[in-house]
Amino acid sequence: MSYSLDADHTTMPSLTRKQVLLPVIAIALLAAGLGTYLYTGSLPAPASLTLQPDDAALVARGKQVYLANCASCHGGKLEGQPNWRERNALGMLPAPPHNETGHTWHHPDEMLFALTKYGVAKVANMPDYQSAMPIYEGTLSDADIVAALSWIKSQWPGEIRAQHDAVNQRARKG
């Protein structure tokens, strides 16, 4: 790390080109892979993939599934892990929040399902992508994944749920 003087002549650390470019490139590759997935839809999805945050029985089941399988990393209140946008010492991103402060609601139902079932590496077609997120294919049923995601959505404020519905509409048209 190099240091430079600011206007007050105090020493401030400055990032090297490599420290700036590596995270930018990794994010760009992930975004490109996820974008490709959205347009190719190459992974199978169950017939009834639409999240149902107003189905009380499904949401109750989803809460159980979430607490048993997801809360240890994403938090019992969907708060995620600290510094979730910054890679840790192992080079992996911490678990993001699934509440309205995170990015979960920015993705359509189909992608949320695929990321949960198959993992980022497969969905983004990035076989070397490292993540602490378990792959739930073979562990959770499709119905349990939809239930957990429905519970997550049921916890969002109405405005965020409406924005997520718009994300789904755009994805279905495209």
Sequence and secondary structure as in RCSB ss.txt:
>XXXX:A:sequence
MSYSLDADHTTMPSLTRKQVLLPVIAIALLAAGLGTYLYTGSLPAPASLTLQPDDAALVARGKQVYLANCASCHG
GKLEGQPNWRERNALGMLPAPPHNETGHTWHHPDEMLFALTKYGVAKVANMPDYQSAMPIYEGTLSDADIVAALS
WIKSQWPGEIRAQHDAVNQRARKG
>XXXX:A:secstr
 EEEE TT  EEEE  HHHHHHHHHHHHHHHHHHHHHHHH  S   S     TT HHHHHHHHHHHHHHTHHHH 
TTS   TTTTS  TTS       STTSSGGGS HHHHHHHHHH HHHHTT TT   S    TTTS HHHHHHHHH
HHHHTS HHHHHHHHHHHHHHHH 
